[in-house]
Amino acid sequence: PGCLLQFLSYLGACDRLLKQGYEEGQVEEAMEMFQYSEKKAAEFLRLLAQFNDMGFQQNEIKEVLLLCGNQREKALEELVMK
């Protein structure tokens, strides 16, 4: 029963993130990276989109956000220095 509840919770979180306009692959990846924490995945996706709009490369953004634990200012500094 615990697994089913976790799975339903995961599906609900993915659904909410998809409704915010994020791509399915990115949502699934973010959820896995942050041990299925919707809050952390949502923040990661938000920052990923923001930095992407600034012209940074997606693979670099992902790496930096993971290293910086989703801390926007710290991640931005790292990206600018690359």
Phi and psi in radians as a Rosetta constraint file:
Dihedral C 1 N 2 CA 2 C 2 CIRCULARHARMONIC -1.045 0.35
Dihedral N 2 CA 2 C 2 N 3 CIRCULARHARMONIC -0.710 0.35
Dihedral C 2 N 3 CA 3 C 3 CIRCULARHARMONIC -1.123 0.35
Dihedral N 3 CA 3 C 3 N 4 CIRCULARHARMONIC -0.707 0.35
Dihedral C 3 N 4 CA 4 C 4 CIRCULARHARMONIC -1.109 0.35
Dihedral N 4 CA 4 C 4 N 5 CIRCULARHARMONIC -0.759 0.35
Dihedral C 4 N 5 CA 5 C 5 CIRCULARHARMONIC -1.096 0.35
Dihedral N 5 CA 5 C 5 N 6 CIRCULARHARMONIC -0.743 0.35
Dihedral C 5 N 6 CA 6 C 6 CIRCULARHARMONIC -1.068 0.35
Dihedral N 6 CA 6 C 6 N 7 CIRCULARHARMONIC -0.749 0.35
Dihedral C 6 N 7 CA 7 C 7 CIRCULARHARMONIC -1.121 0.35
Dihedral N 7 CA 7 C 7 N 8 CIRCULARHARMONIC -0.756 0.35
Dihedral C 7 N 8 CA 8 C 8 CIRCULARHARMONIC -1.135 0.35
Dihedral N 8 CA 8 C 8 N 9 CIRCULARHARMONIC -0.674 0.35
Dihedral C 8 N 9 CA 9 C 9 CIRCULARHARMONIC -1.109 0.35
Dihedral N 9 CA 9 C 9 N 10 CIRCULARHARMONIC -0.737 0.35
Dihedral C 9 N 10 CA 10 C 10 CIRCULARHARMONIC -1.073 0.35
Dihedral N 10 CA 10 C 10 N 11 CIRCULARHARMONIC -0.807 0.35
Dihedral C 10 N 11 CA 11 C 11 CIRCULARHARMONIC -1.076 0.35
Dihedral N 11 CA 11 C 11 N 12 CIRCULARHARMONIC -0.726 0.35
Dihedral C 11 N 12 CA 12 C 12 CIRCULARHARMONIC -1.095 0.35
Dihedral N 12 CA 12 C 12 N 13 CIRCULARHARMONIC -0.748 0.35
Dihedral C 12 N 13 CA 13 C 13 CIRCULARHARMONIC -1.111 0.35
Dihedral N 13 CA 13 C 13 N 14 CIRCULARHARMONIC -0.803 0.35
Dihedral C 13 N 14 CA 14 C 14 CIRCULARHARMONIC -1.048 0.35
Dihedral N 14 CA 14 C 14 N 15 CIRCULARHARMONIC -0.763 0.35
Dihedral C 14 N 15 CA 15 C 15 CIRCULARHARMONIC -1.054 0.35
Dihedral N 15 CA 15 C 15 N 16 CIRCULARHARMONIC -0.779 0.35
Dihedral C 15 N 16 CA 16 C 16 CIRCULARHARMONIC -1.111 0.35
Dihedral N 16 CA 16 C 16 N 17 CIRCULARHARMONIC -0.700 0.35
Dihedral C 16 N 17 CA 17 C 17 CIRCULARHARMONIC -1.212 0.35
Dihedral N 17 CA 17 C 17 N 18 CIRCULARHARMONIC -0.676 0.35
Dihedral C 17 N 18 CA 18 C 18 CIRCULARHARMONIC -1.103 0.35
Dihedral N 18 CA 18 C 18 N 19 CIRCULARHARMONIC -0.644 0.35
Dihedral C 18 N 19 CA 19 C 19 CIRCULARHARMONIC -1.180 0.35
Dihedral N 19 CA 19 C 19 N 20 CIRCULARHARMONIC -0.341 0.35
Dihedral C 19 N 20 CA 20 C 20 CIRCULARHARMONIC -1.438 0.35
Dihedral N 20 CA 20 C 20 N 21 CIRCULARHARMONIC -0.034 0.35
Dihedral C 20 N 21 CA 21 C 21 CIRCULARHARMONIC 1.743 0.35
Dihedral N 21 CA 21 C 21 N 22 CIRCULARHARMONIC 0.119 0.35
Dihedral C 21 N 22 CA 22 C 22 CIRCULARHARMONIC -1.424 0.35
Dihedral N 22 CA 22 C 22 N 23 CIRCULARHARMONIC 2.661 0.35
Dihedral C 22 N 23 CA 23 C 23 CIRCULARHARMONIC -1.296 0.35
Dihedral N 23 CA 23 C 23 N 24 CIRCULARHARMONIC 2.572 0.35
Dihedral C 23 N 24 CA 24 C 24 CIRCULARHARMONIC -1.000 0.35
Dihedral N 24 CA 24 C 24 N 25 CIRCULARHARMONIC -0.802 0.35
Dihedral C 24 N 25 CA 25 C 25 CIRCULARHARMONIC -1.037 0.35
Dihedral N 25 CA 25 C 25 N 26 CIRCULARHARMONIC -0.741 0.35
Dihedral C 25 N 26 CA 26 C 26 CIRCULARHARMONIC -1.167 0.35
Dihedral N 26 CA 26 C 26 N 27 CIRCULARHARMONIC -0.694 0.35
Dihedral C 26 N 27 CA 27 C 27 CIRCULARHARMONIC -1.088 0.35
Dihedral N 27 CA 27 C 27 N 28 CIRCULARHARMONIC -0.844 0.35
Dihedral C 27 N 28 CA 28 C 28 CIRCULARHARMONIC -1.078 0.35
Dihedral N 28 CA 28 C 28 N 29 CIRCULARHARMONIC -0.756 0.35
Dihedral C 28 N 29 CA 29 C 29 CIRCULARHARMONIC -1.092 0.35
Dihedral N 29 CA 29 C 29 N 30 CIRCULARHARMONIC -0.801 0.35
Dihedral C 29 N 30 CA 30 C 30 CIRCULARHARMONIC -1.108 0.35
Dihedral N 30 CA 30 C 30 N 31 CIRCULARHARMONIC -0.729 0.35
Dihedral C 30 N 31 CA 31 C 31 CIRCULARHARMONIC -1.092 0.35
Dihedral N 31 CA 31 C 31 N 32 CIRCULARHARMONIC -0.700 0.35
Dihedral C 31 N 32 CA 32 C 32 CIRCULARHARMONIC -1.175 0.35
Dihedral N 32 CA 32 C 32 N 33 CIRCULARHARMONIC -0.750 0.35
Dihedral C 32 N 33 CA 33 C 33 CIRCULARHARMONIC -1.058 0.35
Dihedral N 33 CA 33 C 33 N 34 CIRCULARHARMONIC -0.582 0.35
Dihedral C 33 N 34 CA 34 C 34 CIRCULARHARMONIC -1.904 0.35
Dihedral N 34 CA 34 C 34 N 35 CIRCULARHARMONIC 0.607 0.35
Dihedral C 34 N 35 CA 35 C 35 CIRCULARHARMONIC 0.814 0.35
Dihedral N 35 CA 35 C 35 N 36 CIRCULARHARMONIC 0.743 0.35
Dihedral C 35 N 36 CA 36 C 36 CIRCULARHARMONIC 1.137 0.35
Dihedral N 36 CA 36 C 36 N 37 CIRCULARHARMONIC 0.465 0.35
Dihedral C 36 N 37 CA 37 C 37 CIRCULARHARMONIC -1.488 0.35
Dihedral N 37 CA 37 C 37 N 38 CIRCULARHARMONIC 1.924 0.35
Dihedral C 37 N 38 CA 38 C 38 CIRCULARHARMONIC -1.065 0.35
Dihedral N 38 CA 38 C 38 N 39 CIRCULARHARMONIC -0.695 0.35
Dihedral C 38 N 39 CA 39 C 39 CIRCULARHARMONIC -1.075 0.35
Dihedral N 39 CA 39 C 39 N 40 CIRCULARHARMONIC -0.841 0.35
Dihedral C 39 N 40 CA 40 C 40 CIRCULARHARMONIC -1.198 0.35
Dihedral N 40 CA 40 C 40 N 41 CIRCULARHARMONIC -0.685 0.35
Dihedral C 40 N 41 CA 41 C 41 CIRCULARHARMONIC -1.113 0.35
Dihedral N 41 CA 41 C 41 N 42 CIRCULARHARMONIC -0.733 0.35
Dihedral C 41 N 42 CA 42 C 42 CIRCULARHARMONIC -1.093 0.35
Dihedral N 42 CA 42 C 42 N 43 CIRCULARHARMONIC -0.755 0.35
Dihedral C 42 N 43 CA 43 C 43 CIRCULARHARMONIC -1.124 0.35
Dihedral N 43 CA 43 C 43 N 44 CIRCULARHARMONIC -0.756 0.35
Dihedral C 43 N 44 CA 44 C 44 CIRCULARHARMONIC -1.028 0.35
Dihedral N 44 CA 44 C 44 N 45 CIRCULARHARMONIC -0.842 0.35
Dihedral C 44 N 45 CA 45 C 45 CIRCULARHARMONIC -1.126 0.35
Dihedral N 45 CA 45 C 45 N 46 CIRCULARHARMONIC -0.667 0.35
Dihedral C 45 N 46 CA 46 C 46 CIRCULARHARMONIC -1.109 0.35
Dihedral N 46 CA 46 C 46 N 47 CIRCULARHARMONIC -0.809 0.35
Dihedral C 46 N 47 CA 47 C 47 CIRCULARHARMONIC -1.212 0.35
Dihedral N 47 CA 47 C 47 N 48 CIRCULARHARMONIC -0.653 0.35
Dihedral C 47 N 48 CA 48 C 48 CIRCULARHARMONIC -1.019 0.35
Dihedral N 48 CA 48 C 48 N 49 CIRCULARHARMONIC -0.823 0.35
Dihedral C 48 N 49 CA 49 C 49 CIRCULARHARMONIC -1.125 0.35
Dihedral N 49 CA 49 C 49 N 50 CIRCULARHARMONIC -0.731 0.35
Dihedral C 49 N 50 CA 50 C 50 CIRCULARHARMONIC -1.081 0.35
Dihedral N 50 CA 50 C 50 N 51 CIRCULARHARMONIC -0.868 0.35
Dihedral C 50 N 51 CA 51 C 51 CIRCULARHARMONIC -1.218 0.35
Dihedral N 51 CA 51 C 51 N 52 CIRCULARHARMONIC -0.554 0.35
Dihedral C 51 N 52 CA 52 C 52 CIRCULARHARMONIC -1.093 0.35
Dihedral N 52 CA 52 C 52 N 53 CIRCULARHARMONIC -0.752 0.35
Dihedral C 52 N 53 CA 53 C 53 CIRCULARHARMONIC -1.114 0.35
Dihedral N 53 CA 53 C 53 N 54 CIRCULARHARMONIC -0.456 0.35
Dihedral C 53 N 54 CA 54 C 54 CIRCULARHARMONIC -1.380 0.35
Dihedral N 54 CA 54 C 54 N 55 CIRCULARHARMONIC -0.135 0.35
Dihedral C 54 N 55 CA 55 C 55 CIRCULARHARMONIC 1.760 0.35
Dihedral N 55 CA 55 C 55 N 56 CIRCULARHARMONIC 0.110 0.35
Dihedral C 55 N 56 CA 56 C 56 CIRCULARHARMONIC -1.383 0.35
Dihedral N 56 CA 56 C 56 N 57 CIRCULARHARMONIC 2.721 0.35
Dihedral C 56 N 57 CA 57 C 57 CIRCULARHARMONIC -1.320 0.35
Dihedral N 57 CA 57 C 57 N 58 CIRCULARHARMONIC 2.386 0.35
Dihedral C 57 N 58 CA 58 C 58 CIRCULARHARMONIC -1.031 0.35
Dihedral N 58 CA 58 C 58 N 59 CIRCULARHARMONIC -0.733 0.35
Dihedral C 58 N 59 CA 59 C 59 CIRCULARHARMONIC -1.150 0.35
Dihedral N 59 CA 59 C 59 N 60 CIRCULARHARMONIC -0.627 0.35
Dihedral C 59 N 60 CA 60 C 60 CIRCULARHARMONIC -1.187 0.35
Dihedral N 60 CA 60 C 60 N 61 CIRCULARHARMONIC -0.706 0.35
Dihedral C 60 N 61 CA 61 C 61 CIRCULARHARMONIC -1.068 0.35
Dihedral N 61 CA 61 C 61 N 62 CIRCULARHARMONIC -0.829 0.35
Dihedral C 61 N 62 CA 62 C 62 CIRCULARHARMONIC -1.002 0.35
Dihedral N 62 CA 62 C 62 N 63 CIRCULARHARMONIC -0.829 0.35
Dihedral C 62 N 63 CA 63 C 63 CIRCULARHARMONIC -1.031 0.35
Dihedral N 63 CA 63 C 63 N 64 CIRCULARHARMONIC -0.854 0.35
Dihedral C 63 N 64 CA 64 C 64 CIRCULARHARMONIC -1.159 0.35
Dihedral N 64 CA 64 C 64 N 65 CIRCULARHARMONIC -0.729 0.35
Dihedral C 64 N 65 CA 65 C 65 CIRCULARHARMONIC -1.102 0.35
Dihedral N 65 CA 65 C 65 N 66 CIRCULARHARMONIC -0.676 0.35
Dihedral C 65 N 66 CA 66 C 66 CIRCULARHARMONIC -1.143 0.35
Dihedral N 66 CA 66 C 66 N 67 CIRCULARHARMONIC -0.791 0.35
Dihedral C 66 N 67 CA 67 C 67 CIRCULARHARMONIC -1.094 0.35
Dihedral N 67 CA 67 C 67 N 68 CIRCULARHARMONIC -0.671 0.35
Dihedral C 67 N 68 CA 68 C 68 CIRCULARHARMONIC -1.606 0.35
Dihedral N 68 CA 68 C 68 N 69 CIRCULARHARMONIC 0.030 0.35
Dihedral C 68 N 69 CA 69 C 69 CIRCULARHARMONIC 1.050 0.35
Dihedral N 69 CA 69 C 69 N 70 CIRCULARHARMONIC 0.714 0.35
Dihedral C 69 N 70 CA 70 C 70 CIRCULARHARMONIC 1.152 0.35
Dihedral N 70 CA 70 C 70 N 71 CIRCULARHARMONIC 0.340 0.35
Dihedral C 70 N 71 CA 71 C 71 CIRCULARHARMONIC -1.469 0.35
Dihedral N 71 CA 71 C 71 N 72 CIRCULARHARMONIC 1.940 0.35
Dihedral C 71 N 72 CA 72 C 72 CIRCULARHARMONIC -0.963 0.35
Dihedral N 72 CA 72 C 72 N 73 CIRCULARHARMONIC -0.923 0.35
Dihedral C 72 N 73 CA 73 C 73 CIRCULARHARMONIC -1.100 0.35
Dihedral N 73 CA 73 C 73 N 74 CIRCULARHARMONIC -0.784 0.35
Dihedral C 73 N 74 CA 74 C 74 CIRCULARHARMONIC -1.100 0.35
Dihedral N 74 CA 74 C 74 N 75 CIRCULARHARMONIC -0.756 0.35
Dihedral C 74 N 75 CA 75 C 75 CIRCULARHARMONIC -1.126 0.35
Dihedral N 75 CA 75 C 75 N 76 CIRCULARHARMONIC -0.735 0.35
Dihedral C 75 N 76 CA 76 C 76 CIRCULARHARMONIC -1.090 0.35
Dihedral N 76 CA 76 C 76 N 77 CIRCULARHARMONIC -0.749 0.35
Dihedral C 76 N 77 CA 77 C 77 CIRCULARHARMONIC -0.990 0.35
Dihedral N 77 CA 77 C 77 N 78 CIRCULARHARMONIC -0.837 0.35
Dihedral C 77 N 78 CA 78 C 78 CIRCULARHARMONIC -1.046 0.35
Dihedral N 78 CA 78 C 78 N 79 CIRCULARHARMONIC -0.782 0.35
Dihedral C 78 N 79 CA 79 C 79 CIRCULARHARMONIC -1.112 0.35
Dihedral N 79 CA 79 C 79 N 80 CIRCULARHARMONIC -0.729 0.35
Dihedral C 79 N 80 CA 80 C 80 CIRCULARHARMONIC -1.144 0.35
Dihedral N 80 CA 80 C 80 N 81 CIRCULARHARMONIC -0.613 0.35
Dihedral C 80 N 81 CA 81 C 81 CIRCULARHARMONIC -1.313 0.35
Dihedral N 81 CA 81 C 81 N 82 CIRCULARHARMONIC -0.329 0.35
